[in-house]
Amino acid sequence: MKNLLTIASVALLQGLLLSCSAPAYIEKDDTVNLADYKTYMWVETKASENDESKRATAYADISIHNEVNKELAKWGWNVVNENPDIYISYDVFVERTVTTEQQPVYSNSYTRYFFNPVRRRWSSVYYPSRFVGYDTYQTPVKEGTVTITMMDAETDKKIWQGWTTETFHSSGITTIDAQKSVRNIFRKI
């Protein structure tokens, strides 16, 4: 009985934690079997051939690469420098948005004093705080969308793409944010 209670509580906790993560979405070519592939190579995407500008999210490169490499190692895939089966690229899009939040508002509690002429005493009556409504306000936030794309090396055809959008609580995407986003994407497979 004790083991059953422990297993149930762990399952409930895990379900609660998974429900708190951001939703991830996957698009996959149904004619392709991912088990047929064993090697991959990272490619960098640019706006044009002559684009030499630095990416705004270049500091997230290492975090995303390492996390994707860990996930693909679980599949038995190996990273190579030439003649891969798949090309992998990623993109991070960070935008500023505004969220509307509401906070409940309550009145102040107070105490009133009354004089009772029959007993010739002062007595107090406590009035608790009451719900008045909601205070609505807008907060600026940053939302980031991480997209991972796999393309067949022979046909240059997109065979798999996954993405997720999360709210960042710092000035930009951190290592932990990048790792969490990649795990959410690969959890959907």
C-alpha positions in Angstrom: 0.0 0.0 0.0 2.9 2.3 0.8 4.5 1.7 -2.5 1.3 2.3 -4.4 0.9 5.7 -2.6 4.4 6.6 -3.4 4.0 5.7 -7.1 0.7 7.6 -7.3 2.2 10.7 -5.7 5.3 10.6 -8.1 3.0 10.2 -11.1 0.8 13.1 -9.9 3.8 15.4 -9.4 5.3 14.5 -12.8 1.9 15.2 -14.5 1.7 18.5 -12.7 5.3 19.5 -13.8 4.7 18.5 -17.4 1.4 20.4 -17.6 3.3 23.6 -16.6 5.7 23.5 -19.6 5.0 25.5 -22.8 3.3 23.6 -25.6 5.5 22.3 -28.4 4.5 21.6 -31.9 5.9 19.1 -34.5 5.5 18.8 -38.2 6.8 15.6 -39.8 6.9 14.2 -43.3 4.8 11.0 -43.0 6.7 9.3 -45.9 10.0 9.5 -44.0 11.1 7.1 -41.3 13.5 8.8 -38.9 15.0 5.5 -37.9 16.6 5.2 -41.3 19.0 8.1 -40.5 22.1 7.8 -38.4 24.3 10.9 -39.0 23.7 14.7 -39.0 25.5 18.0 -39.5 24.7 21.4 -38.2 24.2 24.2 -40.9 23.9 27.9 -40.3 21.0 29.8 -41.8 21.5 33.3 -43.2 19.3 35.9 -44.8 21.4 35.8 -48.0 24.7 34.5 -49.2 26.5 37.8 -48.5 25.0 38.2 -45.0 28.0 38.4 -42.6 26.2 40.0 -39.7 26.2 38.5 -36.3 23.1 36.8 -35.0 21.3 38.5 -32.1 21.0 35.1 -30.4 24.5 33.9 -31.0 25.1 33.3 -27.3 22.4 30.7 -27.3 24.2 28.6 -30.0 26.2 26.5 -27.6 23.3 25.8 -25.3 20.9 24.7 -28.1 23.6 22.7 -29.9 24.6 20.8 -26.8 21.0 20.1 -25.8 20.0 18.9 -29.3 23.2 16.8 -29.5 22.1 15.1 -26.2 18.6 14.4 -27.5 19.8 13.0 -30.8 22.4 10.9 -29.1 19.5 9.2 -27.3 18.2 8.3 -30.8 21.6 6.8 -31.7 22.5 9.6 -34.1 26.1 10.9 -34.5 27.3 14.3 -35.6 29.7 14.3 -38.5 31.6 17.0 -40.5 30.9 15.7 -44.0 28.5 13.4 -45.9 25.6 13.5 -43.3 22.2 11.9 -43.7 20.5 15.0 -42.3 21.1 18.7 -42.1 20.0 20.4 -38.8 19.4 24.1 -38.3 17.7 26.1 -35.7 16.3 29.6 -35.3 15.4 31.7 -32.3 12.9 34.5 -32.7 12.6 36.9 -29.7 9.8 39.5 -29.6 8.5 42.0 -27.1 4.9 41.6 -26.3 2.5 42.8 -23.6 0.4 40.5 -21.3 -2.7 41.5 -19.5 -2.7 40.5 -15.8 -5.4 40.8 -13.2 -4.9 41.0 -9.4 -7.8 40.8 -6.9 -8.6 43.9 -4.9 -10.0 43.8 -1.4 -11.4 46.6 0.8 -9.7 47.5 4.0 -10.9 45.8 7.2 -12.0 48.0 10.0 -13.5 48.1 13.5 -16.3 50.3 14.6 -17.1 51.1 18.3 -20.6 51.6 19.6 -21.8 52.7 22.9 -24.5 50.5 24.5 -26.6 52.7 26.7 -28.3 49.8 28.5 -25.0 48.2 29.6 -23.2 51.5 29.7 -20.3 50.0 27.8 -18.4 50.5 24.5 -18.4 47.4 22.3 -16.6 46.8 19.0 -17.7 45.3 15.8 -15.1 44.0 13.3 -15.9 44.3 9.6 -13.5 42.0 7.5 -12.2 43.0 4.2 -14.4 42.2 1.2 -13.7 41.4 -2.5 -14.1 44.6 -4.5 -13.0 43.5 -8.0 -9.9 43.1 -10.1 -7.1 45.5 -10.8 -6.1 45.0 -14.5 -2.7 46.0 -15.8 -0.4 45.3 -18.7 3.2 44.0 -18.3 5.8 44.0 -21.0 7.4 40.5 -21.6 9.7 38.8 -24.0 8.6 35.7 -25.8 11.0 33.5 -27.7 10.2 30.9 -30.3 12.8 28.2 -30.8 12.5 26.3 -34.1 14.5 23.2 -35.0 14.5 22.0 -38.6 15.8 18.7 -40.1 16.4 18.4 -43.8 17.3 15.3 -45.9 20.9 15.8 -47.1 20.3 14.2 -50.5 17.0 15.8 -51.5 17.1 19.1 -49.4 13.6 18.3 -48.4 12.3 19.3 -45.0 11.5 16.1 -43.1 10.9 17.3 -39.5 10.4 20.6 -37.7 9.6 21.3 -34.1 9.0 24.6 -32.3 7.9 26.0 -29.0 7.2 29.5 -27.7 8.1 30.4 -24.1 8.1 33.6 -22.0 11.5 34.7 -20.9 11.8 36.3 -17.5 15.2 37.9 -18.2 16.5 40.3 -20.8 17.0 37.5 -23.3 17.3 33.8 -23.8 19.4 32.1 -21.1 21.0 28.7 -21.1 18.3 27.2 -19.0 15.6 28.7 -21.3 17.3 27.2 -24.3 17.6 23.8 -22.7 14.0 23.8 -21.5 12.7 24.7 -25.0 14.7 22.0 -26.7 13.5 19.4 -24.2 9.9 20.5 -24.8 10.3 20.0 -28.5 11.9 16.6 -28.3 9.5 15.4 -25.7 6.7 15.5 -28.4 8.3 12.8 -30.5 
